[in-house]
Amino acid sequence: MDFNEGYYKKLMDGLEFQEVRYSDLEYSGRIDAEYYQKIHLAYEEIVGNRENDKLSNVADFLIGPFGSAYDTSNYTTIPDFRYVRGQDVKPFILSNVEHEYITETNYKRLSKFGLKAKDKLVAVVEKFTNG
């Protein structure tokens, strides 16, 4: 079957695609299509070209852990090590309702993600919609 440019344009109407080399993936290795939309890449380039405006010049960032970093079936009833979940963080307070605990082993493993005085916690939650 020969290539039909008109049919191809009709199929692609309203769609976009990006070709990204594996070696060019950003630091976390994301491969999700939403990240590589043309508009997001354009904004990232604008921000990336402004060396003095980068937040990394005035703050240290620690990414994670994500939900998969801890298996909730490992919660314990021994109240030695509190496990703070995203749902526990409320505006300007830490909820004390329905809290969970973890073992000392898991506490040590996850301790690099612990908050310290004057730390800022930024939670990003992606919402998926149909359409």
N, C-alpha and C positions, 0 to 999 in steps of 0.2 A: 504494500500500500504506500503510495506516495505521500509525502508531507503536504498537508493542507494548511497553509498559513492562516487563512480566514477561520477555519475550524479551530485551530490552536488558539487564536486570539479570543474567540468566543468562549472557549473552555477556561481561559485564564482571566477573563473579565472579572474584576473585583478581587482577584487573588494576587499575592505577591510571594516571591521566594527569594531566599538568599543562599548563596553557596559560601560555606565557611570551612576553611581547612582546619582539621583537627589541631594542628600546631598553633592555630590562631585563636583557639578558645580562650575566653577570659579566665582568670585565676581559679575559679571553682570548677571549671570544666563543664559548665552548663551547655546543654544541647537542646533545650526546649525552644520551640519555634517562637514563642512570645518574646523571648529575650532578644532575638535576632531580627525583629521587625525593623524595617528601614528607618522609621521615625525614632526608635529607641537608639539605634546605632548612630544616627545623626546627632542626637542630644548627647550621647556619650562622647562623641568626637569633640563637640563644642566644649564640654566640661573638661575633657582630657587635655585640651590645648591651653587651658588656663592654669598653669602650674601653681600660682600663688593662691588660687581659690580652693584648692583641695582640702577637704576636712582632715585628711591624713597628715597634713602639716601641723595641725594643732591637737590631734587626738589619736589614740591608738584604737584599732578596731579588732574585735574578735568575733569571728563568724561561727555560729552554731551554739549548742548542738541542735540538730533537727530532731523531730519526733522519733526517728528511727535509731537515735543514739542510745535510747534506753527502753528496754522492754518492760512495760507496765506490769507484767505478770510477776516481776521481781520486787514489787512493793513489799514492805514488811510492816508489822504492827509495832515494832520496837521503835520508840520515839527518840532515837539518838541523833538521826540525821534527816532533817527535813528536806524534802524534794519539792522545789518550787516550780510549778508548771505555768505555762502561759496563761491558763485560765485563772490562776491565783493572783495575777498581777492586775490590779485595778488602778484607776487614776489616783496617783499619789499615795496609795496604800497597798499593803500586802494582805490579801484575804486570809483569814484564819478559819474559814469554813471548809470542811471536807478536805483537809490537807493530807498529804501522803508522806511516807518515810521510806528511806532506802538503806541498804546495808553499808557498812563502813567501806567495803571494797569498792562498791559503786560510787560512793561519795568521793573517795580518793581518785577514781578514774575520771569523774566528771568535775573535779574541783577547779580545773583551769577555767571553767565557765562560770565560776561563782562571782557574784556581784560584790564589789567593795564600795566603801564610802565614796561618794561623788560620782560613781559610775552612772551612765545613762543606758537604759535598756530600750532598744528599739525592736519592736516585734513587727514583722511583715507577714501578713496573711493574704494569700492569693485567693480571690473569689473567682469561681468559674461560672459562666452563664451560658445558656443555650441561645446562640444567635448573636 
